[in-house]
Amino acid sequence: MRAWIRAVLSADPRLEVVAEASNAVEARDFLRAHKADVVTLDIEMPGMSGLEFLTRLMRARPMPVVMMSSLTAAGSDAAIQALSRGAIDCMVKPSKRFGEELTQDICERVYQAASTRPSQLQRPAQPEQTAQDIMQNIADKGVRRPCRRGAIVLIGASTGGVAALETVLPMLDPEGPPVVVVQHMPGNFLQSFSERLNRQLPQTVFLAQENKALQRGDIVLAPGNGQHTELKRINGSWFCRFSANEPVALHCPSVDVLFSSAEAEAKHVSAALLTGLGRDGAEGLLKLAQAGATTFGQNEDSCVVYGMPKAAKAIGAVQHEVGLDRIGRAICDSHSAKRRAGNRDQRART
């Protein structure tokens, strides 16, 4: 695998492979003596695991790291932990069958990771949850009412999104409007991510299910099932549905598709575009903004990759550009303002 990765990266004129290591000790010794712009790291290594090495590396010398993982359940769990602990990206180990599209994708993601500034890798450590914390979160997930007021939060993210979402989601009201998220990553990784969030948060976190009414306090992740996740609103309640599987903005599920599906009900929507490579979500966010939604974009200083929010800002889709540590509160404030305005309108009619 190392030989194949080296050959793929060396073939890209933008990249230079300066060294390779067979274990964590060799990698540590090289990084102590030499400079590298980015490291690719296998989660499964002899001796010290890639996850443990990543943790030590980010503590001693934060730098861009792209992880390689299998699609097994254990590999998916480790991948999510790696992304939470500071890895920029995590790619699935290729099988014996791979083509030009895969090699281009690997090179592009490594190149983008290398452009990340060290300051963007710093994030306050999330405290480890105790068993008591987890049980309390489970107890807090009581029976919830459908969100009859119709409010909903939509979020799109890609590279750097796991850590960003673990910062934003805890700031949202546990009894607030449902939240629907598109995070670009393989389906198995998304299942592990939803389970991790469900353990951490008082909200109920799960992968989207077709025609299931969304409740207050729900956080729904679009599944990586080769289909797009869309929304529909019936009698004041929101439902998810799945649609055709052609990629949009190079992705399936796509942030653009999710955002665009809520355009007709935009006055009830707050939408945020977080860190990520490319421009998925920019056009959909513009549609929402023009139709009456409140829109947010993560600012450049706090983005791991300032791609998707930058594209949205460039076309006028971002009404409020906010740092990562303030987006959650800003979303809550926007819904409070809409609720007050709605109450005033109702009193005026009566």
N, C-alpha and C positions, 0 to 999 in steps of 0.2 A: 504493500500500500504506500509506504514512504517513497519508493522509487517512482511509482505512478504519479503521486502528488508532485514530486520534484520535477518530473518530465513535463507535466501539464503547466506548472507555474513558470518553469524556465522558458517555455515556448512563447510566453507573453512578453513582448518587448518592454512593457511597463514595469515588469517585476524582475527582481534578481534574487535567486536563492543563495543565501550566504552561508548556510550550514544546515545540517540535519542531525538529529539526535535519536538514539534508539530507546532512551529512557529519561526519566526526570532529572537524574543526576547530571547526565551529559548536557541536557538543556540548561540546567541551572549554571553549570560551569561556563558554558559559552556566553550566556547572557550577562554574567558577571564581568566578562572580559571584553565583550563586543557589543555593538549597537545593532539592534534590529528594529525595523519600523512596525512589523507585525509578526505574530507567531501563530502557526497552525498547530493544534494540539489534539491528540487522540484521547478520548475519555478513557479508553481501555489501554493502559500501558503496563509493562512489567514493573514490579516494585511499587513505587508511589503512583497512585492513580492520577489520571489527568485532572480530575476534579480537585484533588488535594493540592496538586502542583499549581493549578490556577489560583486557588485560594491564597497560597503563599506568595505567588507572583504578584497578585493584585495588592497584597498587603505591603510588600517590599518595594515593588517597582511597577506601578500601574502602566500597562501598555495594551495596545489592541491585540486581542486573541480571538481566533476563529477556531471553534471546536469541531471535531469530527465524531459522530456518534452513530450507533446502529439504530434500527427501528424497533428493537425489542422493547418490552415494557420497562426493563431496567435501564436500557439505553436512553429511552425517552425521559424517564424521571431524572437521570443524571444530566441530560441536555438542558432541561428546564432549570435545574440547580445551577448549572454553569452559566446560563444566561442571567440568572438572578444574581450571581456572584461577580459579574463584571465582564463576561465574555461578550464580544460585539455581536457574534453570529454563531450559529451552530448548523452544520450541514450533515446530511445523511451520508454515511459511507456508501460509495457507489458499489453496485453489484458488478459482476463480470461483464455485464452489458452496459456500455455507456457510449455516448456519441458526442458530436461537436457541441451540441447545445449545452450538455452538462459541463464540459470542460470550460466553455465560455462563462457559464454561470459561476463556477468556482473561482476563476481568475477575477471576474468582476467583483465578487464579494470580498475576496482577499484584498484587492486594490482599494476598494472603498473603505475597508477596515483600516488599512494603513494610513488613510488620510484623517483618521480620527485624532483629535487633540487629547493629550493626557488629562487635561482639566475636565473633559467631558466624561471621563471614566470614573470620576469620583462621585460616590453616592453614599449617603448615610447608611450604615449597616442596619439591616432589618433585624430586630431581636428575634432569636429563636423562640418558637412557641413551646410552652410546656403542655403536657397532656391536659392539665386543667384548663388552659387557654382554649385548646381545641374542643374540649367537651362543652365549654361555655358557648363557643361559637355555634356548635351543633344545637344547644338548647335555645339559643337566640333565634334560630331559623324556624320560627313558628309558622302557623297558617297565615298567609298574607292575602290581602285583598287585591283584586284586579285594580290597576291604576286607572280609575274611571275618569279622572281629569284629563287623561290623554297625553300627559307629558312623557317624553322619552329622551334618553341620552344615547347618542351614537358616537363611537370612537373607532378610528382606524390607526393602525400602527404596523411597522415592519421592523427593519433592523434596529436593535436597541429597545424594541417595544416591550419585552418581558419586564425588564427593570423599570421602564417608564410606567407601565400599567400597575406594577406593584407599588409605585409611588402615588399614582393618581387615584386608583380605586378605593383605597382606605379613607380618602378624604371625602368621598361621596356619602350622602345621607343613607344609612342602612334601611330607612323606611321611605326613601325617595323613589323617584321614577325608575322604571326598569332601564337597564343599560345593555346595549347590544354592541359587541366588539368584533371587528375583523382584525386579526393578527396573522400576518403572513408566516406560516410555518407548516411542516408536515402534519397530517392528521393525528398520528400517534403522539406527537409532541403536544398537540392541542389538548388531547384527552388528559395527559399528565398535568398540563398547565391548569386546566379547569379544576382538577382534583386538588392541586396545590392551593389555588386561590380559595376553593371552598373550605379548606382546612384553616386558612388564615383569616378569612373575613366573616363578619356576621351575616352578610348577604348570602343568598343562595346562588351558587355559581354552577353552571352546567352548559353543555353543548346544545345549540339550538335544536329544537324539535318542531317539526311541521305542525301547524295548526294548534299549538299549545298557547293558551292565553298567558301573556306576560303579567307578572304580579309586581306590586311594589317590592323593592328590595332585590329583585332578580338581576343577576349579571349573566348575560348569555353570550357565549363565544360561538362565532360561525365555525362549523366543523370543516375540517379539510377533507371533505368527501367528494371532491371533484365537481361540486355544484356551488352556485352562488346562493347566498342567503339574502332574501328580500323581506320587506315588512308590509303588512296590510293592517288597516285599522277598521274594526267593525264594532259599532255601538259603543265607541269610546275605549275599547280595549285593543291592544296591539297583539298581532300574531306573526310568527315567522313562517316563511315558506321557502322552498328551494326551487331553483330555476335552471335553465340550460347551462351546460358546463363549458361553453366556449370562453377562453380567457378574455378578460377585459383589462386593459392597461397591464397586460402580461401576467395577470393573476386570476386565480379562481380558488377560493372565493375572492371577490374584489371589493375594495372599499367603495369605489365608484358606484357599483351596483347597489350596495346597501344604502348609501346616502341617497341615490337617485330614487329609490323605491319609496322614500318617505317625503318626496317633494310636495305631493298634494296636501300633506298634513304638516307642512313645514313650520307653521306657527306654534306647534306643540314641541318642536325639536330643538335640542341643543346638541351641536356636533363638534367634535374635536379631532384634529389630525395631528398625530404625534410623530416622533422620529421615524425615519425610514428612507430607504433608497427608492428612487424613481418618482413617479407622479401619480400613482394610484390614489384616488380620493379627491384630487384637486378639482376635477370637473363636477363631481357629485356635490362637493362642498359649495361650489359656486351656485349650483342649482338651488340648494337649500337656502343659501344666503339671499338670493334674489327672490325667493318665495316666502321669506319671512322668518326663517330660522335664526337662531343665535349661533355664530360660528367662532371657533377658536383654533389657533395654530400654535404649536410649541415653538418657542423662539430658538434662534440659532445657537445661542450660548449653551443651552441645556440639551440640545439634540446630540445624539451619537452620530447620526447621519442627517444633515439638514437637506433632505431631498423632497419628500412629500409635502411638508409644510411650506417649503420655499416655493415649490411649484404652485401651490394654492395661493400663497400671498402674491405671487407675480401676476395672477389673473384677477385679483381683487376678491378672492373668496374668503379671506380671513378678516373678520371684523375685529377680533381681539387677539393680539399676539402676546402670549403669556409664558413665563418660565414654568418648567415642569413642576416645581414645588407649589405653584399657585393655581394650576389648571383645575384641580378638583374643587377648590373653594370657589373659583370663578364660575364653574358650572352650577354649583349649588346656588350662588347668588343670582344667576340668570333666571333660574326657575322660581326663586322667591319673588323676583321682580315681575315675572310673567303672571304668577299667581295673584299678586297684589293688583296688577292691572286688570286681570280678569274679574276679580271681586268688585273693583270700582265700576267696570262696565256693567256687571250684573245689577249693582245697586242703582246705577243710572237708568237702566231699563225698567226697574220696578219703581 
